[in-house]
Amino acid sequence: MATLTPARRVAYQAFFECRRNNLRIRDYLRESKDFLELSVQDKAFATRLALGATLTKGKLDEALKNHLKSGIHLEPKVQDALRIAVFEVLYLETRRDAAISQGVELVKSVSKRSSGLANAVLRKISEKEAQLTRTKNPKSPSELSWASGIPEWICLEIIESLGESAAQKLILNLKNPAPVYVLQRNVSEQQLQSSSLELQQTVLPDVYEVKNPAQLNVDAYVKRVQLVPADLASQLVALLTASYAHHTLLEVGQGRGTKSLLLSHAFEVLGKKDVPITAVELVKGKSHVSKRRLKTAGLSDQVTSLTFDATQFMSPEVPEELNQSFDVVFIDAPCSGLGTLRRHPEIAWNLSPESLYDGGELTALQTKLLQSCSSRVEIGGYLVYATCSLSNSENQQVIDDFLASSEGSHFEVQNLFECPARACLTTDAQEFLDTCITPEGFLQTAFASADCDAHFMAVLKRK
């Protein structure tokens, strides 16, 4: 008689709780006691199951609907268990009989009377839908949707934004775990080597890839903000942005302070230790977290954190600290997050296409932020716009719309091939940067030679 494995049980519990309470799967796993008690190998498998089922949820439901008798209503807990099982059957390399057997055991663990249904449905799905997810060289939006598990409209958006070749490579890579990177600050090489983390140097200064990321959850260096987890693309954006600043920098969209930490370290790398950062964040709770992290990092004197709506720079209620011009205004814009699907799989089936197109909620906000924040850029200064998206609707189109506005008429695009940061980069780092620069002079790390998230960046100079 088969026994349900701990990894599958933990993956189901994470998926169930996150779906029921609208939580992020990675955040839940980071705090889950049951997950932390798993072996390293089981942690990796449970993570892949939970994130994968979240990313492909819509396709899993479609497969289930195709093979359930009309009128059958599944209890939510049974449906979630079946989703985990169907994901393993369709998208992992687990032996077919083992995947079905474990799927039946998982369903039985939440509803004994549903085990027969699970056995029948999983066998039908493995015979019919498996061929869709294993199509050789998928190219059309429909084929790529089944191969990756994401909605067809997102596949089409990626193809239109990146071109067929780059889009196909990126979409098919979604099934692989995202690499984990950290910035090391105030940690010696000897300390790093003696730690339990397996770190591999990247082309960017002081940035390492973590080969055993499960250890980061309990690592003391992260809690002391001596190691800062952040994707390679995010770290590149911070380094390039810092190279344009000489006297003052305004950061818009501070979040929980990660970009502030990256910018501060970038200033140090570039020999600009005394450049102050004024950061604004709309959500008060995030601003409090940011202040706490920056205090732990010893950066409270360099970074001023304020709660403020950055679309309101033209209003008379602007705080005194913001009632000035800056030589760099950096907008870490709210966006769809389509470039981070491997880390935040919830996005795939929660995002609405209407938010991106025809003056949608997101793109309208992004343009409004550019128009508002442009008023704080000094003559000859720079307005930097960045997203963690690969959609042209949020990137180049937003920049074009801003430049066509009365506020944007005072700005011109700066080609990132001429970025001041190039001078401090190694030859390998310069080559990495060059792979990310578009013909228009923007940054899009979806084209990067390294495995990282897809981030966009545009630099505009005030005439």
C-alpha positions in Angstrom: 0.0 0.0 0.0 1.4 3.4 -1.0 2.2 6.0 1.6 1.8 9.8 0.9 5.2 11.5 1.0 5.9 14.4 3.3 6.8 16.7 0.5 3.5 16.2 -1.3 1.5 16.7 1.9 3.3 20.0 2.7 2.9 21.2 -0.9 -0.8 20.6 -0.7 -1.2 22.3 2.6 0.7 25.4 1.3 -1.4 25.5 -1.9 -4.6 25.1 0.0 -3.9 27.8 2.6 -2.6 30.3 0.0 -5.6 29.8 -2.2 -8.0 30.1 0.7 -6.4 33.1 2.3 -5.0 34.8 -0.9 -1.4 34.5 0.3 1.8 34.3 -1.7 3.1 30.8 -1.9 6.8 31.7 -1.3 5.9 33.8 1.7 3.9 31.0 3.2 6.7 28.4 2.7 9.2 30.8 4.3 7.2 30.8 7.5 5.8 27.2 7.4 7.1 25.0 10.3 6.2 21.8 8.4 8.2 23.0 5.4 11.2 24.0 7.4 11.3 20.5 9.0 11.6 18.8 5.6 14.9 17.5 4.2 16.7 19.7 1.7 15.6 17.4 -1.1 12.0 17.4 0.0 12.0 21.2 0.4 13.0 21.5 -3.2 10.3 19.1 -4.4 7.6 20.6 -2.2 8.5 24.1 -3.5 8.4 22.9 -7.1 5.0 21.3 -6.6 3.4 24.2 -4.8 4.8 26.9 -7.1 4.2 24.8 -10.2 0.5 24.1 -9.3 0.0 27.8 -8.6 1.5 28.9 -12.0 -0.5 26.3 -14.0 -3.7 26.4 -12.0 -5.9 27.5 -14.9 -4.6 24.7 -17.2 -5.0 22.1 -14.4 -8.6 23.1 -14.0 -9.2 22.9 -17.7 -7.8 19.3 -17.7 -10.0 18.4 -14.8 -13.1 19.9 -16.4 -12.4 17.8 -19.5 -12.7 14.6 -17.6 -15.2 15.2 -14.8 -18.8 14.2 -15.4 -21.1 17.1 -15.9 -22.7 18.3 -12.6 -19.9 17.0 -10.3 -19.0 19.5 -7.7 -15.6 19.1 -6.1 -15.0 20.2 -2.5 -12.3 22.9 -2.5 -9.9 20.7 -0.5 -10.4 17.8 -3.0 -10.0 20.2 -6.0 -6.7 21.5 -4.5 -5.4 18.0 -3.9 -6.3 17.1 -7.5 -4.6 20.2 -8.8 -1.3 19.2 -7.1 -1.7 15.7 -8.5 -2.5 16.8 -12.0 0.4 19.2 -12.1 2.8 16.3 -11.2 1.2 14.1 -13.9 1.4 16.7 -16.6 4.4 18.8 -15.9 7.0 16.8 -13.9 9.1 13.8 -14.9 7.7 11.6 -12.2 7.0 8.0 -13.4 3.3 7.9 -14.6 2.3 5.1 -12.2 4.0 6.7 -9.2 2.5 10.1 -9.9 -1.0 8.7 -10.2 -0.5 6.5 -7.0 0.7 9.5 -5.0 -2.1 11.7 -6.4 -4.7 9.2 -5.2 -3.1 9.0 -1.8 -3.1 12.8 -1.6 -6.8 13.0 -2.4 -7.5 10.2 0.0 -5.8 12.1 2.8 -8.4 14.9 2.5 -11.4 12.8 1.4 -11.4 9.0 1.5 -14.5 8.7 -0.5 -12.9 10.6 -3.4 -10.0 8.2 -4.0 -11.8 6.3 -6.8 -12.7 9.5 -8.6 -9.1 10.6 -8.3 -7.8 7.4 -9.7 -10.1 7.5 -12.8 -9.5 11.2 -13.5 -5.7 11.1 -13.2 -5.5 8.1 -15.5 -7.6 9.8 -18.2 -5.6 13.0 -17.9 -2.3 11.2 -18.1 -3.5 9.6 -21.4 -5.1 12.6 -23.0 -3.6 16.0 -21.8 0.0 14.8 -21.3 0.6 15.0 -25.0 -0.4 18.7 -25.0 2.2 19.6 -22.2 4.9 17.6 -23.9 4.6 18.9 -27.5 8.1 19.1 -29.1 9.2 22.6 -30.0 5.9 24.4 -29.1 5.6 27.8 -30.9 2.0 29.0 -31.2 0.4 30.8 -28.2 -1.8 27.8 -27.6 1.0 25.3 -27.6 3.2 27.5 -25.4 0.2 28.0 -23.0 -0.1 24.2 -22.5 3.7 23.7 -22.4 4.2 26.3 -19.7 0.8 26.3 -18.0 0.2 30.1 -18.2 -2.7 31.8 -19.9 -2.6 32.0 -23.7 -3.1 35.8 -23.7 0.1 36.2 -21.7 2.0 34.0 -24.1 0.8 36.2 -26.9 1.8 39.3 -25.0 5.3 38.0 -24.4 5.7 37.0 -28.1 4.6 40.5 -29.3 6.9 42.1 -26.8 10.1 40.0 -27.2 9.8 38.3 -30.6 9.1 34.6 -31.2 12.6 33.2 -30.4 13.2 35.1 -27.1 9.6 34.5 -26.0 9.7 30.8 -26.6 12.9 30.4 -24.6 11.6 32.5 -21.7 8.1 30.8 -21.6 9.6 27.3 -21.7 12.0 28.3 -18.9 9.1 29.0 -16.5 9.0 25.4 -15.5 12.5 25.6 -14.1 13.2 26.9 -10.5 14.3 30.5 -10.4 17.9 31.1 -9.4 18.5 32.9 -6.1 21.0 35.8 -5.8 22.3 37.8 -2.9 24.2 41.0 -2.5 26.9 40.7 0.2 27.6 43.8 2.3 29.9 43.8 5.3 30.7 40.1 5.1 34.2 38.9 4.5 35.2 36.2 2.0 36.3 34.1 4.9 32.9 34.4 6.6 31.1 33.5 3.4 33.3 30.5 2.8 32.7 29.2 6.4 28.9 29.7 6.2 26.5 26.9 5.3 25.6 28.8 2.1 27.1 27.7 -1.2 27.8 30.9 -3.1 29.0 31.4 -6.6 30.3 34.8 -7.7 28.5 36.5 -10.6 29.7 39.1 -13.1 28.3 42.0 -10.9 30.4 43.3 -8.0 29.6 41.6 -4.6 26.7 39.7 -6.1 26.5 35.9 -5.6 24.2 33.1 -6.8 23.0 30.8 -3.9 23.3 27.2 -4.8 21.3 25.9 -1.7 18.7 28.7 -1.3 16.7 26.7 1.4 19.4 27.8 3.9 18.6 31.5 3.3 15.4 31.2 5.4 17.4 30.6 8.6 20.7 32.4 7.7 21.8 35.0 10.3 23.5 37.1 7.7 20.1 37.8 6.0 18.5 38.7 9.3 21.4 41.2 10.0 21.0 42.6 6.4 24.6 41.6 5.6 23.2 39.5 2.8 20.4 41.0 0.7 18.4 38.5 -1.4 17.6 40.2 -4.7 17.5 39.0 -8.3 20.4 39.7 -10.6 18.2 41.9 -12.8 17.2 44.0 -9.9 20.8 44.4 -8.8 21.8 45.5 -12.3 19.0 48.1 -12.4 20.2 49.5 -9.0 23.8 49.7 -10.1 23.0 51.5 -13.4 20.7 53.9 -11.7 23.2 54.9 -9.0 25.8 55.7 -11.6 23.7 58.6 -12.9 23.4 60.3 -9.4 26.0 62.7 -8.0 24.3 64.7 -5.3 20.7 63.5 -4.5 18.5 60.6 -5.5 14.7 60.3 -5.0 13.5 56.7 -4.9 9.8 56.2 -5.7 8.2 52.9 -4.7 10.5 51.9 -1.8 8.5 48.9 -0.8 10.3 47.0 2.0 13.6 48.7 1.3 15.4 46.2 -0.9 16.2 48.7 -3.7 17.3 51.3 -1.1 19.9 48.7 0.2 21.0 47.9 -3.3 21.3 51.6 -4.3 23.3 52.4 -1.2 25.7 49.6 -1.9 26.0 50.6 -5.5 27.0 54.1 -4.4 29.8 52.5 -2.3 31.0 50.4 -5.3 31.0 53.5 -7.5 32.9 55.6 -4.9 29.9 57.8 -4.0 29.4 57.0 -0.4 27.8 60.4 0.6 24.9 60.5 -1.9 21.7 60.7 0.2 18.6 58.8 -0.8 15.1 60.1 -0.2 12.6 57.3 -0.6 8.8 57.4 -0.8 6.3 54.5 -0.4 2.5 54.7 -0.6 1.8 51.8 1.9 2.7 52.8 5.5 3.3 49.2 6.7 5.9 48.7 4.0 7.6 52.0 4.9 7.9 50.8 8.5 9.5 47.6 7.5 11.9 49.5 5.3 12.9 51.8 8.1 13.5 48.8 10.4 15.7 47.0 7.8 17.7 50.2 7.0 18.3 50.8 10.7 19.6 47.2 11.1 21.8 47.8 8.1 23.2 51.0 9.6 21.8 53.2 6.8 19.3 55.4 8.7 21.5 58.5 8.2 21.8 58.0 4.4 18.2 57.0 3.6 15.1 59.0 4.5 11.9 56.9 4.3 8.6 58.7 3.8 5.0 57.6 3.3 3.7 59.6 0.3 1.6 59.2 -2.8 4.1 59.9 -5.6 1.3 60.9 -8.1 0.7 64.0 -5.9 4.0 65.9 -6.4 2.1 68.9 -7.8 -0.2 69.2 -4.8 0.5 71.8 -2.1 0.7 69.1 0.7 4.2 67.8 -0.4 6.4 67.2 2.6 9.3 69.6 3.1 11.9 66.8 2.3 10.3 66.4 -1.2 9.8 70.0 -2.0 13.1 70.2 -4.0 14.7 69.0 -7.2 16.9 65.9 -7.4 19.6 65.0 -9.9 18.1 61.5 -10.2 14.5 60.4 -9.7 14.2 56.6 -9.8 10.7 55.2 -10.2 10.5 51.5 -9.3 7.0 51.4 -10.8 4.1 49.2 -9.7 3.6 46.7 -12.5 2.1 43.4 -13.5 5.3 41.5 -12.4 5.2 39.4 -15.6 9.0 39.2 -15.5 8.9 37.4 -12.1 6.4 34.6 -12.8 8.8 31.9 -11.5 9.0 33.7 -8.1 5.4 34.9 -8.0 3.3 32.3 -9.9 0.1 33.8 -8.4 0.3 36.5 -11.0 -0.4 34.3 -14.0 -4.0 33.5 -13.4 -4.9 36.6 -11.3 -3.8 39.3 -13.8 -6.4 40.8 -16.1 -5.4 41.8 -19.6 -7.7 44.9 -19.3 -5.2 46.3 -16.7 -2.5 46.6 -19.4 -4.4 47.7 -22.5 -6.2 50.8 -23.7 -5.4 53.0 -20.7 -5.8 50.2 -18.3 -5.4 50.6 -14.5 -1.7 49.7 -14.4 -0.5 51.6 -17.5 -2.5 54.7 -16.6 -0.9 54.7 -13.1 2.6 54.3 -14.6 2.1 57.2 -16.9 0.7 59.3 -14.1 3.7 58.5 -12.0 6.1 59.6 -14.7 4.3 62.9 -15.2 4.1 63.6 -11.5 7.7 62.6 -10.6 9.2 64.4 -13.6 8.5 67.7 -11.8 11.2 66.8 -9.3 14.0 66.3 -11.8 16.5 69.2 -12.0 17.7 70.6 -15.3 20.2 68.2 -16.7 19.1 65.5 -14.3 17.7 62.0 -15.0 14.3 60.3 -14.7 14.8 56.6 -14.4 11.7 54.3 -15.0 11.9 50.6 -14.1 9.5 47.7 -14.0 9.8 43.9 -13.4 7.7 43.3 -16.5 8.4 42.1 -20.0 5.3 43.6 -21.5 5.8 46.5 -24.0 2.4 47.8 -22.8 4.0 48.7 -19.5 7.4 49.5 -20.7 8.2 51.2 -24.1 4.5 52.2 -24.7 4.4 54.0 -21.3 7.6 55.8 -22.1 6.3 56.8 -25.5 3.0 58.0 -24.0 5.0 60.1 -21.4 7.3 61.6 -24.0 4.3 62.6 -26.1 2.8 64.5 -23.1 3.5 68.1 -22.1 5.6 67.0 -19.1 7.5 64.5 -21.2 8.4 67.0 -23.9 11.2 68.3 -21.6 13.0 64.9 -21.6 15.0 62.8 -24.1 16.0 59.1 -24.0 19.5 58.2 -22.9 21.0 55.1 -24.5 22.1 52.7 -21.9 25.2 51.8 -24.0 26.5 55.1 -22.7 25.6 54.5 -19.0 28.3 55.8 -16.6 28.4 52.4 -14.8 30.1 50.8 -17.7 33.5 52.2 -16.7 33.5 50.3 -13.4 32.3 46.9 -14.8 34.6 44.0 -15.8 34.7 42.9 -19.4 32.3 40.0 -18.6 29.9 42.4 -16.8 29.9 44.7 -19.8 29.1 41.9 -22.2 26.3 40.8 -19.9 24.9 44.3 -19.9 25.2 44.6 -23.6 23.0 41.5 -24.1 20.2 43.3 -22.2 20.1 46.6 -24.1 17.4 47.0 -26.8 17.9 48.8 -30.1 16.1 51.8 -28.6 18.7 52.0 -25.8 16.5 50.6 -23.0 17.3 47.7 -20.7 15.3 44.5 -21.0 16.9 41.6 -19.0 14.6 39.1 -20.7 17.3 39.1 -23.4 20.1 38.6 -20.8 22.8 36.0 -21.3 22.4 35.0 -17.6 19.4 33.4 -16.0 17.4 36.1 -14.2 14.1 37.9 -14.0 12.8 40.1 -16.8 13.3 43.8 -15.8 12.9 46.9 -17.9 14.7 50.2 -17.4 14.6 53.5 -19.3 16.7 56.6 -18.6 15.4 60.0 -19.6 17.4 63.2 -19.3 15.8 66.6 -18.6 16.8 69.0 -21.4 
